[in-house]
Amino acid sequence: MKKLKLASILIILLISSAVMAQNTVEPDARLKAVYSEENLQSMKTNSSSQLDVLNFNLDHSWFLVDEAIYDKVKDSPYLYFVDTETGLQSNTKVTSIDFTKVNIALYWVDVQYDKRVFYRVGDTGYVLGFYSTKELVNMYNESKN
């Protein structure tokens, strides 16, 4: 159930971030869709910084593409759900998203170190952008300062 790409992001974020205070971090409820309760409790106990990064990514790793760049990315690949058993892309395409309660952990994203990636949400006309790992590291670190 490990996401290979997410694991690499977490490693980079954890290496680059300053030593965090040993505060208790609670898992965001959306993580339960892809992580077992046992995994979340283990992260809470043994790796609160990893859990903090996962929580951060749920709300800050993506953005809805606006008109300024839409024409450049409108033919991006489709967004797919992640296979929670393998952590790889499933065969199930995301056809719609309720933007009032997005759970980005459900989607398979090929995050790149130094460039943003874009995915179409079915045939809705919406395109989601995902920040590069490098950008996420900076955003995460800034949020902790």
Buried (B, 14 or more C-beta within 10 A) or exposed (E): EEBEBBEEBBEBBBEBBEEEEEEEBEBBEBBBEBBEEEBBEBBBEEBBBBBBBBBBBBEBBBEEBEEEEBEEBEEBEEBBBBBBEEBEBBEEEBEEBEEEEBBBBBBBBEBBEEEBBBBBBEEEEBBBBBBBBBBBBEBBEEEEE
